[in-house]
């Protein structure tokens, strides 16, 4: 599978789907804020690696694929839609692991380096781990 940007896919989402994603992301972000207030910023920061719109996005991805199959006259089995949603989940897991690497490196380096250098190194850690995990999933 090639990674590519497809701006025309933005037209496939209606206002209702965008509202669901926005609301789900807001609720999850608010819950993470409450966790951070109750248990401190270290634990709250770890939860920030969770992609807050993933739960809404994965169900919408599955629905989009099912609708596309119906428009093409294919039977409604749902296995392809579940497969696409699973790929989306794998990407979210890889991204979450990368964000965790970013958080750990930033947490360790911010007290001793200037902010720009620490964040640059944390970004390199995010990119390196995410790329490594993507490569391992693709070729392993």
N, C-alpha and C positions, 0 to 999 in steps of 0.2 A: 504494500500500500504506500503510495506516495503522499507525502505531507504537502498540502497546498492550501492556498487561501481561495475561497469561493464567495465573493461578496454577494452574488445573486441568491445565495441561500438565506440571506437576511430577509428577503421578501416572503419566504415560506412561513415565517413566524407572524402570527396575528397579535393584536394588542392584548388579548387575553393571556396568551402564552408569555408574553413579555411581562405582564403584570404578575403572573404566577412566579416567574423567576425572580422578579424584584422583591415580592413579598417573602418568598422562601429565603432569599439571601439576607433580607433585613432581619427576619426572625432568628436565623442562625447566628448572624453577627451580634444581635442583641443578647442571645444566650451566651455567646463567648465573652461578651462584655461583663455579664453577671458572674461568669466563672472567674474572670480576671479580678473582679472586685472582691469576690469571696475568698479566693485562694492565692491571689497575687499575680503579678505580671508575668512571672516565669511560666507558670502553668497556663495562663491565659494566652501567652504568646505561642505556646506549642499548639493550642487549638486553632490559632490563626492559619496554620498550614492546611486546615480542612477547607476544601473548595466549597464555599457557602452556597453556590447555585447548583452544585452537582446533583443533589436529589431531584430537583425540578427538571434540570436539563436532561438527565438520563431517561426519565419517563417521556419527555417531549421528543427526544431523538427516536425512541422506539415507536411512538405514534406517527412521526413523520415518515419513517420507513414503511410502516404498515399502510399508510395512506398512499404512498408512492407505488407500492405493490398493487394496490387496488386500482389505481389509475392506469397501470400498465396491464391490467387484466390477469394478474397472477393470483393464484389461490391464497387465501388468508391463513397461512400456517403460523406465521409469527416467528419461525426459527431464525430467519435472516434478521428480523427486527431485534430479536434478543441478542444475536451475534453482534450487531452494530452497537447496541447499548453496552454489551460487555467490552467491546473495544474502547468505547468512551470511558467506561469505568477503569480500564487498565491505564488509559492515558491520565486520568485523574489521580490514580494511585502513584504513577510515576511522577507526576507534577507535585503531588503532596510530599513524596519522599525528597524531591529536589528542594521544595520550600522548607522542609525540616532541616536539610543540610544548610540552607541559607541562614535559618534562625540560629542554629548551633554555632556556625562560624561567626556570625555577627555578634552573638552573645559573648563569645570568647574573645573576640578582637576589639570590640568597641571600647572597653576600658583602657586598652593599651595603645591603640592607634587612633589617628584622626578618623572622623566619621567617613570621609570619602574613601580612604584606603580600605577601611574595614568593610564597607558596603560593596566596594568593587571586588574584594576577595570573596565575600559571601556570594556575590552574583556569579563569580567564576565557579564556586563550589556547587551552586544550584545548577548551572548549566552543565558542568562536568558529570554530576551524579545523574541528572535527568537523561543526558545523552547516553551515558553508560547503561542505564537501566533500559532505555529504549532499544539500544543496540542488542543487549542481552536477550530481551524479549523477542526481538525480530530474528536473531540468528541462533539462539540457543535451542 
